[in-house]
């Protein structure tokens, strides 16, 4: 990552002429825009970009388009995940597409344009609403974009790679996602806004109490914007003894030029490749 907070890696063997055989994955969260190109034939990442910046997503996308015009290539799929706190889950066996507007009332007051995605591994539908202005911005740059909430890739990737009892914690710049899995599948998912390690500590204790977690029997998997030895990591170690960092290599192949990357940081981005 350079001094401007930009990371750009490319497999030297990849040619842009092959884009129709690839998926473009994009993840936009507060202060971060990242994307990856996945070669569908080899199931390997061939491009990875990440920008940590206070600039708006529109400005970052403008800069990306100017610096890396290949982002406008024709891809097999363009999958984009955006952050939202407006979501709910419905078992797939109970879901009815004709009732989508009624499900939208569960997301909050006012007019809400709800969308749904099947989370196949959990046999449920994620009903969610995304910021309309941000969607319009993305569509301007990526007209073929298919939208997902941040929950879809994290749940899908985690269920595929961490079966059984685990508490998954995925950190973003100003929030974290908590996902509890059991031998039967998904137990709990939610997002929490945090500004300080004390905020995080409060919600961690809240989760331990509400979910009745036995610290000595609950393995923790850390993903996203967290580093070993950071204050949030130290807070987790106060309560839990079994702590692992996620490994995106269990989701997609990584070329040698990417091997120096912390394997947990882009787990959600790469897990977009698993979403339907």
ABEGO torsion letter per residue (X at the ends): XBAAGBBBBBBAABBAAAAAABBBBBBBBBGBBBBBBBBAAAGBBABBBBBBBABBAAAAAAAAAAABAAAABBBABBBBBBBBABBBBBBAAABBAAAAAAAAAAAEBEBBBBBBBBBAAAGBBBBBBBBAAAAAAAAAABAABBBBBAAAAAAAAAAAABBEBBBBBBBBAABBBBBBBBAAEBABBBBBBBABAAAAAAAAAAAAAAAGBBAAABBBBBBEBBBBGBAAAAAAAAABABBBBBBAAAABBBBAAAAABBAAAAAAAAAAAABX
